[in-house]
Amino acid sequence: MPSVHITAWRVLENKITTKVNLERREITMDKTVCCFCREKEESTSHFFFECRVALLVWDLCYDWVGVKSVDHLESASHFLHFNLIGALATVNLDFGNIWIALVSEIWRHRNKHIFKGGVIDHFEIFSLAQLKVWSWVTSKVPSTCFSFSDWCLSSSLYVFD
C-alpha cells in the first residue's frame, strides 16, 4: 500500500513523471502528447482529470458511490472533493482511499500501456481500483462479511455506514 500512497502524493504535488514534467526537467521527449487520448500534452491535470479516458474512470466511480460531481482539474481540489463535510472520519478515510486507488490504477495502467503494450481500458482501471479498496476495507475490519461482488454492486452499503 505504500507505493499507492507515494503515487497519490506525487500526483498531489505535481511530482509524478508525466511527459510534461519530464520535459520540464530537461529530459527530451519525442512527443509529450497523452498516451491515452493522444489529444493534449500529458500534464498531471490533463492525464488524471481531463483526459477522456480518465473522465470515464471518474464517471464510473461517481456512479458507483452514488454521487454527482463537478470535476476539478487541479489535484488537491479533486482530492478534497472526496472529503465529505459532516461525515465521520472513517467515511472520509474510505472516500480518500477510493481516490488514492483510482489515481494509482490510472498511473499503473498508463505504465502498462507504455512499457508493455497494454490495451487502454477504463473498465479495467476502475475494476482494479475497486478491488484494491475492497481489500483495504476488508483487511481493516476482519469481521466484514460482504463479498467482492456485493461490494462492486453497491459500495455505499459498506463504506459509508
TAWOUR-V551715 format. One record per helix or strand of 2 or more residues. SS is the DSSP state (@ for helix, = for strand). FROM is the first residue (numbers start at 1). LEN is the number of residues. Records with the same first field share a line. If there is no record, write none. Layout:
SS: FROM-LEN, FROM-LEN
//
This chain:
@: 2-11, 19-6, 44-7, 52-14, 75-6, 89-28, 122-19, 148-6, 155-3
//
